[in-house]
Amino acid sequence: MLDQTFGRVYTKFKLHFYKQIFSRFEDREATLTTVESFCMEVIMALGEPTIAQFSHMMNLSTPNAAYKINSLVKKGYVERIQSTTDKREYRLRPTQKYIDYYNI
């Protein structure tokens, strides 16, 4: 009985939360796909990972991860920063454009 009541309240809370979130996107073009949004969340959580670290975390092949990263770079949400110690290595850093998008 209590579980069912809590479940209904929680569902109403989620629906209200989603309604509030989507109302913020009303006047803005959604430029990231759902998968790209998840990728950006992982990049933010890892704190400037390498492409290899990103692909390992997402359980993707390196070419598939590179494809997703290239898409995010073209859209201006990620930049590749070359390592100062190993010129072959690049770190992924969210741009200010993504941080602004994220803060909405």
N, CA, C and O atoms as CSV, one atom per row, in Angstrom:
chain,resi,resn,atom,element,x,y,z
A,1,MET,N,N,0.828,-1.188,0.000
A,1,MET,CA,C,0.000,0.000,0.000
A,1,MET,C,C,0.880,1.262,0.000
A,1,MET,O,O,0.701,2.153,-0.831
A,2,LEU,N,N,1.813,1.322,0.926
A,2,LEU,CA,C,2.699,2.474,1.009
A,2,LEU,C,C,3.584,2.552,-0.223
A,2,LEU,O,O,3.850,3.642,-0.731
A,3,ASP,N,N,4.051,1.383,-0.717
A,3,ASP,CA,C,4.882,1.351,-1.924
A,3,ASP,C,C,4.128,1.906,-3.129
A,3,ASP,O,O,4.690,2.657,-3.926
A,4,GLN,N,N,2.868,1.539,-3.260
A,4,GLN,CA,C,2.067,2.016,-4.383
A,4,GLN,C,C,1.839,3.522,-4.300
A,4,GLN,O,O,1.920,4.224,-5.308
A,5,THR,N,N,1.557,4.008,-3.107
A,5,THR,CA,C,1.348,5.440,-2.920
A,5,THR,C,C,2.631,6.207,-3.229
A,5,THR,O,O,2.608,7.222,-3.925
A,6,PHE,N,N,3.733,5.715,-2.710
A,6,PHE,CA,C,5.017,6.360,-2.989
A,6,PHE,C,C,5.315,6.333,-4.483
A,6,PHE,O,O,5.801,7.320,-5.033
A,7,GLY,N,N,5.030,5.221,-5.140
A,7,GLY,CA,C,5.252,5.102,-6.579
A,7,GLY,C,C,4.460,6.138,-7.365
A,7,GLY,O,O,4.985,6.739,-8.303
A,8,ARG,N,N,3.202,6.354,-6.992
A,8,ARG,CA,C,2.376,7.354,-7.670
A,8,ARG,C,C,2.910,8.765,-7.431
A,8,ARG,O,O,2.967,9.572,-8.359
A,9,VAL,N,N,3.297,9.062,-6.204
A,9,VAL,CA,C,3.834,10.387,-5.894
A,9,VAL,C,C,5.139,10.609,-6.651
A,9,VAL,O,O,5.371,11.682,-7.208
A,10,TYR,N,N,5.982,9.589,-6.665
A,10,TYR,CA,C,7.267,9.699,-7.358
A,10,TYR,C,C,7.062,9.901,-8.861
A,10,TYR,O,O,7.769,10.700,-9.476
A,11,THR,N,N,6.118,9.197,-9.450
A,11,THR,CA,C,5.814,9.357,-10.871
A,11,THR,C,C,5.330,10.774,-11.159
A,11,THR,O,O,5.742,11.376,-12.150
A,12,LYS,N,N,4.473,11.306,-10.318
A,12,LYS,CA,C,3.999,12.685,-10.507
A,12,LYS,C,C,5.151,13.678,-10.369
A,12,LYS,O,O,5.223,14.655,-11.113
A,13,PHE,N,N,6.038,13.433,-9.434
A,13,PHE,CA,C,7.214,14.289,-9.268
A,13,PHE,C,C,8.081,14.261,-10.522
A,13,PHE,O,O,8.521,15.310,-10.992
A,14,LYS,N,N,8.332,13.062,-11.072
A,14,LYS,CA,C,9.146,12.939,-12.285
A,14,LYS,C,C,8.507,13.678,-13.449
A,14,LYS,O,O,9.190,14.392,-14.183
A,15,LEU,N,N,7.203,13.512,-13.624
A,15,LEU,CA,C,6.507,14.180,-14.721
A,15,LEU,C,C,6.595,15.698,-14.588
A,15,LEU,O,O,6.809,16.400,-15.576
A,16,HIS,N,N,6.431,16.198,-13.378
A,16,HIS,CA,C,6.555,17.641,-13.145
A,16,HIS,C,C,7.986,18.102,-13.440
A,16,HIS,O,O,8.191,19.142,-14.066
A,17,PHE,N,N,8.953,17.337,-12.996
A,17,PHE,CA,C,10.357,17.673,-13.240
A,17,PHE,C,C,10.649,17.728,-14.737
A,17,PHE,O,O,11.259,18.687,-15.211
A,18,TYR,N,N,10.221,16.713,-15.484
A,18,TYR,CA,C,10.459,16.687,-16.930
A,18,TYR,C,C,9.743,17.840,-17.630
A,18,TYR,O,O,10.282,18.428,-18.567
A,19,LYS,N,N,8.558,18.158,-17.188
A,19,LYS,CA,C,7.818,19.281,-17.768
A,19,LYS,C,C,8.592,20.580,-17.583
A,19,LYS,O,O,8.667,21.394,-18.504
A,20,GLN,N,N,9.163,20.780,-16.408
A,20,GLN,CA,C,9.946,21.983,-16.138
A,20,GLN,C,C,11.214,22.018,-16.983
A,20,GLN,O,O,11.580,23.072,-17.503
A,21,ILE,N,N,11.882,20.888,-17.124
A,21,ILE,CA,C,13.111,20.823,-17.918
A,21,ILE,C,C,12.809,21.122,-19.382
A,21,ILE,O,O,13.492,21.942,-19.996
A,22,PHE,N,N,11.806,20.475,-19.944
A,22,PHE,CA,C,11.506,20.668,-21.360
A,22,PHE,C,C,10.975,22.070,-21.655
A,22,PHE,O,O,11.124,22.557,-22.776
A,23,SER,N,N,10.373,22.712,-20.693
A,23,SER,CA,C,9.899,24.076,-20.934
A,23,SER,C,C,11.077,25.025,-21.141
A,23,SER,O,O,10.924,26.055,-21.797
A,24,ARG,N,N,12.227,24.703,-20.602
A,24,ARG,CA,C,13.409,25.534,-20.797
A,24,ARG,C,C,13.971,25.400,-22.215
A,24,ARG,O,O,14.670,26.292,-22.698
A,25,PHE,N,N,13.665,24.292,-22.872
A,25,PHE,CA,C,14.165,24.052,-24.220
A,25,PHE,C,C,13.227,24.587,-25.301
A,25,PHE,O,O,13.517,24.464,-26.490
A,26,GLU,N,N,12.119,25.172,-24.897
A,26,GLU,CA,C,11.079,25.601,-25.819
A,26,GLU,C,C,11.592,26.540,-26.913
A,26,GLU,O,O,11.254,26.375,-28.085
A,27,ASP,N,N,12.396,27.511,-26.531
A,27,ASP,CA,C,12.856,28.523,-27.474
A,27,ASP,C,C,14.251,28.240,-28.020
A,27,ASP,O,O,14.889,29.125,-28.590
A,28,ARG,N,N,14.720,27.025,-27.849
A,28,ARG,CA,C,16.094,26.723,-28.221
A,28,ARG,C,C,16.117,25.459,-29.072
A,28,ARG,O,O,15.383,24.502,-28.827
A,29,GLU,N,N,16.977,25.488,-30.070
A,29,GLU,CA,C,17.131,24.331,-30.942
A,29,GLU,C,C,17.900,23.243,-30.194
A,29,GLU,O,O,18.937,23.512,-29.587
A,30,ALA,N,N,17.395,22.034,-30.240
A,30,ALA,CA,C,18.091,20.907,-29.619
A,30,ALA,C,C,19.166,20.435,-30.588
A,30,ALA,O,O,18.866,19.780,-31.586
A,31,THR,N,N,20.403,20.765,-30.296
A,31,THR,CA,C,21.489,20.468,-31.221
A,31,THR,C,C,22.229,19.183,-30.877
A,31,THR,O,O,23.038,18.707,-31.675
A,32,LEU,N,N,21.973,18.623,-29.728
A,32,LEU,CA,C,22.618,17.370,-29.349
A,32,LEU,C,C,21.597,16.239,-29.356
A,32,LEU,O,O,20.474,16.386,-28.872
A,33,THR,N,N,22.018,15.101,-29.922
A,33,THR,CA,C,21.164,13.922,-29.845
A,33,THR,C,C,21.251,13.369,-28.424
A,33,THR,O,O,22.084,13.801,-27.627
A,34,THR,N,N,20.395,12.425,-28.126
A,34,THR,CA,C,20.417,11.806,-26.805
A,34,THR,C,C,21.751,11.120,-26.551
A,34,THR,O,O,22.316,11.250,-25.465
A,35,VAL,N,N,22.256,10.396,-27.531
A,35,VAL,CA,C,23.541,9.705,-27.383
A,35,VAL,C,C,24.672,10.713,-27.185
A,35,VAL,O,O,25.558,10.502,-26.357
A,36,GLU,N,N,24.640,11.805,-27.943
A,36,GLU,CA,C,25.668,12.833,-27.785
A,36,GLU,C,C,25.596,13.466,-26.392
A,36,GLU,O,O,26.626,13.791,-25.802
A,37,SER,N,N,24.398,13.637,-25.877
A,37,SER,CA,C,24.247,14.175,-24.525
A,37,SER,C,C,24.869,13.246,-23.497
A,37,SER,O,O,25.547,13.697,-22.574
A,38,PHE,N,N,24.636,11.937,-23.658
A,38,PHE,CA,C,25.249,10.969,-22.745
A,38,PHE,C,C,26.770,11.003,-22.874
A,38,PHE,O,O,27.482,10.925,-21.873
A,39,CYS,N,N,27.261,11.119,-24.091
A,39,CYS,CA,C,28.710,11.202,-24.306
A,39,CYS,C,C,29.286,12.410,-23.591
A,39,CYS,O,O,30.339,12.319,-22.960
A,40,MET,N,N,28.601,13.541,-23.686
A,40,MET,CA,C,29.081,14.748,-23.027
A,40,MET,C,C,29.045,14.600,-21.513
A,40,MET,O,O,29.937,15.091,-20.821
A,41,GLU,N,N,28.037,13.938,-20.999
A,41,GLU,CA,C,27.970,13.693,-19.554
A,41,GLU,C,C,29.172,12.864,-19.096
A,41,GLU,O,O,29.755,13.131,-18.046
A,42,VAL,N,N,29.534,11.861,-19.891
A,42,VAL,CA,C,30.683,11.018,-19.546
A,42,VAL,C,C,31.972,11.828,-19.602
A,42,VAL,O,O,32.817,11.709,-18.715
A,43,ILE,N,N,32.129,12.647,-20.630
A,43,ILE,CA,C,33.327,13.477,-20.748
A,43,ILE,C,C,33.434,14.417,-19.549
A,43,ILE,O,O,34.513,14.578,-18.978
A,44,MET,N,N,32.329,15.030,-19.174
A,44,MET,CA,C,32.335,15.923,-18.009
A,44,MET,C,C,32.693,15.153,-16.737
A,44,MET,O,O,33.479,15.631,-15.918
A,45,ALA,N,N,32.120,13.970,-16.575
A,45,ALA,CA,C,32.356,13.185,-15.365
A,45,ALA,C,C,33.802,12.696,-15.270
A,45,ALA,O,O,34.366,12.617,-14.178
A,46,LEU,N,N,34.398,12.367,-16.421
A,46,LEU,CA,C,35.771,11.868,-16.421
A,46,LEU,C,C,36.800,12.991,-16.272
A,46,LEU,O,O,37.940,12.730,-15.887
A,47,GLY,N,N,36.423,14.210,-16.564
A,47,GLY,CA,C,37.339,15.335,-16.387
A,47,GLY,C,C,38.504,15.329,-17.365
A,47,GLY,O,O,39.629,15.005,-16.984
A,48,GLU,N,N,38.252,15.678,-18.602
A,48,GLU,CA,C,39.255,15.742,-19.672
A,48,GLU,C,C,39.922,14.393,-19.943
A,48,GLU,O,O,41.138,14.255,-19.805
A,49,PRO,N,N,39.121,13.405,-20.328
A,49,PRO,CA,C,39.683,12.082,-20.622
A,49,PRO,C,C,40.373,12.056,-21.987
A,49,PRO,O,O,40.176,12.946,-22.815
A,50,THR,N,N,41.170,11.036,-22.199
A,50,THR,CA,C,41.699,10.773,-23.537
A,50,THR,C,C,40.599,10.064,-24.322
A,50,THR,O,O,39.609,9.611,-23.748
A,51,ILE,N,N,40.778,9.973,-25.623
A,51,ILE,CA,C,39.787,9.259,-26.439
A,51,ILE,C,C,39.742,7.787,-26.017
A,51,ILE,O,O,38.669,7.183,-25.985
A,52,ALA,N,N,40.899,7.213,-25.694
A,52,ALA,CA,C,40.939,5.813,-25.249
A,52,ALA,C,C,40.174,5.630,-23.935
A,52,ALA,O,O,39.438,4.655,-23.784
A,53,GLN,N,N,40.336,6.542,-22.999
A,53,GLN,CA,C,39.609,6.457,-21.727
A,53,GLN,C,C,38.107,6.589,-21.956
A,53,GLN,O,O,37.307,5.872,-21.355
A,54,PHE,N,N,37.741,7.514,-22.831
A,54,PHE,CA,C,36.332,7.706,-23.163
A,54,PHE,C,C,35.750,6.446,-23.800
A,54,PHE,O,O,34.676,5.989,-23.406
A,55,SER,N,N,36.460,5.882,-24.789
A,55,SER,CA,C,35.947,4.697,-25.481
A,55,SER,C,C,35.843,3.511,-24.521
A,55,SER,O,O,34.903,2.721,-24.607
A,56,HIS,N,N,36.805,3.389,-23.613
A,56,HIS,CA,C,36.759,2.298,-22.628
A,56,HIS,C,C,35.554,2.462,-21.699
A,56,HIS,O,O,34.842,1.495,-21.427
A,57,MET,N,N,35.330,3.669,-21.219
A,57,MET,CA,C,34.221,3.934,-20.307
A,57,MET,C,C,32.870,3.699,-20.980
A,57,MET,O,O,31.944,3.176,-20.360
A,58,MET,N,N,32.762,4.088,-22.251
A,58,MET,CA,C,31.507,3.928,-22.979
A,58,MET,C,C,31.361,2.535,-23.601
A,58,MET,O,O,30.326,2.211,-24.184
A,59,ASN,N,N,32.406,1.722,-23.471
A,59,ASN,CA,C,32.419,0.377,-24.042
A,59,ASN,C,C,32.219,0.431,-25.567
A,59,ASN,O,O,31.432,-0.323,-26.138
A,60,LEU,N,N,32.961,1.353,-26.200
A,60,LEU,CA,C,32.912,1.535,-27.649
A,60,LEU,C,C,34.270,1.190,-28.245
A,60,LEU,O,O,35.294,1.256,-27.565
A,61,SER,N,N,34.268,0.825,-29.507
A,61,SER,CA,C,35.546,0.674,-30.197
A,61,SER,C,C,36.155,2.068,-30.357
A,61,SER,O,O,35.438,3.069,-30.367
A,62,THR,N,N,37.471,2.124,-30.482
A,62,THR,CA,C,38.130,3.424,-30.631
A,62,THR,C,C,37.653,4.167,-31.876
A,62,THR,O,O,37.420,5.373,-31.794
A,63,PRO,N,N,37.494,3.495,-33.050
A,63,PRO,CA,C,36.971,4.221,-34.215
A,63,PRO,C,C,35.554,4.766,-34.006
A,63,PRO,O,O,35.242,5.870,-34.451
A,64,ASN,N,N,34.704,3.998,-33.336
A,64,ASN,CA,C,33.342,4.462,-33.082
A,64,ASN,C,C,33.359,5.649,-32.120
A,64,ASN,O,O,32.612,6.610,-32.306
A,65,ALA,N,N,34.206,5.585,-31.097
A,65,ALA,CA,C,34.327,6.705,-30.162
A,65,ALA,C,C,34.855,7.940,-30.883
A,65,ALA,O,O,34.375,9.050,-30.652
A,66,ALA,N,N,35.837,7.749,-31.750
A,66,ALA,CA,C,36.405,8.869,-32.508
A,66,ALA,C,C,35.338,9.514,-33.391
A,66,ALA,O,O,35.308,10.737,-33.532
A,67,TYR,N,N,34.472,8.711,-33.978
A,67,TYR,CA,C,33.377,9.229,-34.808
A,67,TYR,C,C,32.458,10.116,-33.976
A,67,TYR,O,O,32.090,11.210,-34.402
A,68,LYS,N,N,32.089,9.644,-32.794
A,68,LYS,CA,C,31.212,10.431,-31.927
A,68,LYS,C,C,31.897,11.720,-31.468
A,68,LYS,O,O,31.272,12.779,-31.406
A,69,ILE,N,N,33.175,11.615,-31.152
A,69,ILE,CA,C,33.932,12.793,-30.728
A,69,ILE,C,C,34.018,13.807,-31.877
A,69,ILE,O,O,33.848,15.007,-31.662
A,70,ASN,N,N,34.283,13.322,-33.087
A,70,ASN,CA,C,34.359,14.219,-34.242
A,70,ASN,C,C,33.053,14.986,-34.444
A,70,ASN,O,O,33.068,16.168,-34.787
A,71,SER,N,N,31.944,14.317,-34.234
A,71,SER,CA,C,30.642,14.972,-34.360
A,71,SER,C,C,30.498,16.077,-33.314
A,71,SER,O,O,30.001,17.162,-33.617
A,72,LEU,N,N,30.930,15.803,-32.096
A,72,LEU,CA,C,30.842,16.802,-31.026
A,72,LEU,C,C,31.799,17.967,-31.269
A,72,LEU,O,O,31.488,19.111,-30.939
A,73,VAL,N,N,32.964,17.672,-31.849
A,73,VAL,CA,C,33.922,18.733,-32.180
A,73,VAL,C,C,33.340,19.636,-33.266
A,73,VAL,O,O,33.425,20.860,-33.170
A,74,LYS,N,N,32.743,19.028,-34.305
A,74,LYS,CA,C,32.158,19.807,-35.393
A,74,LYS,C,C,31.028,20.711,-34.903
A,74,LYS,O,O,30.851,21.819,-35.410
A,75,LYS,N,N,30.273,20.241,-33.927
A,75,LYS,CA,C,29.184,21.038,-33.375
A,75,LYS,C,C,29.688,22.086,-32.385
A,75,LYS,O,O,28.932,22.964,-31.968
A,76,GLY,N,N,30.956,21.995,-32.011
A,76,GLY,CA,C,31.552,22.998,-31.132
A,76,GLY,C,C,31.385,22.738,-29.651
A,76,GLY,O,O,31.548,23.655,-28.847
A,77,TYR,N,N,31.062,21.502,-29.265
A,77,TYR,CA,C,30.843,21.191,-27.859
A,77,TYR,C,C,32.069,20.607,-27.165
A,77,TYR,O,O,32.147,20.608,-25.936
A,78,VAL,N,N,33.022,20.112,-27.940
A,78,VAL,CA,C,34.238,19.515,-27.382
A,78,VAL,C,C,35.429,20.036,-28.155
A,78,VAL,O,O,35.350,20.280,-29.359
A,79,GLU,N,N,36.534,20.204,-27.448
A,79,GLU,CA,C,37.788,20.523,-28.123
A,79,GLU,C,C,38.818,19.481,-27.720
A,79,GLU,O,O,38.803,18.954,-26.607
A,80,ARG,N,N,39.715,19.200,-28.663
A,80,ARG,CA,C,40.812,18.272,-28.390
A,80,ARG,C,C,42.025,19.093,-27.972
A,80,ARG,O,O,42.430,20.019,-28.674
A,81,ILE,N,N,42.591,18.752,-26.842
A,81,ILE,CA,C,43.771,19.438,-26.329
A,81,ILE,C,C,44.948,18.465,-26.399
A,81,ILE,O,O,44.913,17.396,-25.789
A,82,GLN,N,N,45.988,18.839,-27.146
A,82,GLN,CA,C,47.145,17.967,-27.309
A,82,GLN,C,C,47.955,17.935,-26.019
A,82,GLN,O,O,48.199,18.968,-25.395
A,83,SER,N,N,48.362,16.745,-25.636
A,83,SER,CA,C,49.179,16.566,-24.438
A,83,SER,C,C,50.547,17.218,-24.639
A,83,SER,O,O,51.126,17.149,-25.723
A,84,THR,N,N,51.048,17.842,-23.594
A,84,THR,CA,C,52.375,18.455,-23.672
A,84,THR,C,C,53.479,17.424,-23.528
A,84,THR,O,O,54.598,17.645,-23.992
A,85,THR,N,N,53.180,16.303,-22.891
A,85,THR,CA,C,54.200,15.270,-22.680
A,85,THR,C,C,54.242,14.238,-23.800
A,85,THR,O,O,55.316,13.747,-24.149
A,86,ASP,N,N,53.089,13.905,-24.363
A,86,ASP,CA,C,53.009,12.913,-25.436
A,86,ASP,C,C,52.187,13.513,-26.567
A,86,ASP,O,O,50.962,13.584,-26.472
A,87,LYS,N,N,52.830,13.933,-27.609
A,87,LYS,CA,C,52.158,14.642,-28.707
A,87,LYS,C,C,51.138,13.782,-29.444
A,87,LYS,O,O,50.324,14.312,-30.200
A,88,ARG,N,N,51.165,12.469,-29.240
A,88,ARG,CA,C,50.189,11.587,-29.886
A,88,ARG,C,C,48.862,11.568,-29.141
A,88,ARG,O,O,47.847,11.141,-29.692
A,89,GLU,N,N,48.862,12.026,-27.896
A,89,GLU,CA,C,47.693,11.927,-27.029
A,89,GLU,C,C,46.919,13.244,-27.008
A,89,GLU,O,O,47.500,14.328,-26.966
A,90,TYR,N,N,45.602,13.119,-27.039
A,90,TYR,CA,C,44.728,14.285,-26.961
A,90,TYR,C,C,43.744,14.098,-25.824
A,90,TYR,O,O,43.249,12.993,-25.598
A,91,ARG,N,N,43.464,15.160,-25.120
A,91,ARG,CA,C,42.464,15.165,-24.058
A,91,ARG,C,C,41.209,15.842,-24.588
A,91,ARG,O,O,41.283,16.732,-25.436
A,92,LEU,N,N,40.068,15.420,-24.089
A,92,LEU,CA,C,38.780,15.978,-24.509
A,92,LEU,C,C,38.310,16.975,-23.462
A,92,LEU,O,O,38.228,16.655,-22.276
A,93,ARG,N,N,38.007,18.173,-23.908
A,93,ARG,CA,C,37.570,19.215,-22.983
A,93,ARG,C,C,36.274,19.821,-23.495
A,93,ARG,O,O,36.201,20.237,-24.651
A,94,PRO,N,N,35.241,19.878,-22.642
A,94,PRO,CA,C,34.008,20.558,-23.039
A,94,PRO,C,C,34.281,22.044,-23.270
A,94,PRO,O,O,35.061,22.658,-22.543
A,95,THR,N,N,33.641,22.611,-24.276
A,95,THR,CA,C,33.811,24.031,-24.578
A,95,THR,C,C,32.817,24.859,-23.765
A,95,THR,O,O,31.916,24.327,-23.117
A,96,GLN,N,N,33.005,26.148,-23.820
A,96,GLN,CA,C,32.074,27.055,-23.146
A,96,GLN,C,C,30.675,26.925,-23.742
A,96,GLN,O,O,29.677,27.082,-23.038
A,97,LYS,N,N,30.605,26.639,-25.037
A,97,LYS,CA,C,29.309,26.439,-25.695
A,97,LYS,C,C,28.542,25.312,-25.020
A,97,LYS,O,O,27.341,25.441,-24.781
A,98,TYR,N,N,29.225,24.195,-24.704
A,98,TYR,CA,C,28.550,23.089,-24.031
A,98,TYR,C,C,28.190,23.468,-22.597
A,98,TYR,O,O,27.103,23.134,-22.125
A,99,ILE,N,N,29.071,24.147,-21.913
A,99,ILE,CA,C,28.796,24.523,-20.523
A,99,ILE,C,C,27.563,25.426,-20.463
A,99,ILE,O,O,26.738,25.291,-19.560
A,100,ASP,N,N,27.437,26.338,-21.413
A,100,ASP,CA,C,26.247,27.184,-21.484
A,100,ASP,C,C,25.006,26.341,-21.769
A,100,ASP,O,O,23.956,26.547,-21.162
A,101,TYR,N,N,25.133,25.390,-22.697
A,101,TYR,CA,C,24.036,24.481,-23.036
A,101,TYR,C,C,23.635,23.660,-21.811
A,101,TYR,O,O,22.448,23.488,-21.533
A,102,TYR,N,N,24.616,23.161,-21.094
A,102,TYR,CA,C,24.406,22.331,-19.909
A,102,TYR,C,C,23.706,23.120,-18.803
A,102,TYR,O,O,22.844,22.585,-18.106
A,103,ASN,N,N,24.072,24.375,-18.645
A,103,ASN,CA,C,23.507,25.192,-17.574
A,103,ASN,C,C,22.050,25.568,-17.808
A,103,ASN,O,O,21.347,25.944,-16.870
A,104,ILE,N,N,21.596,25.470,-19.045
A,104,ILE,CA,C,20.173,25.759,-19.305
A,104,ILE,C,C,19.325,24.707,-18.639
A,104,ILE,O,O,18.098,24.755,-18.728
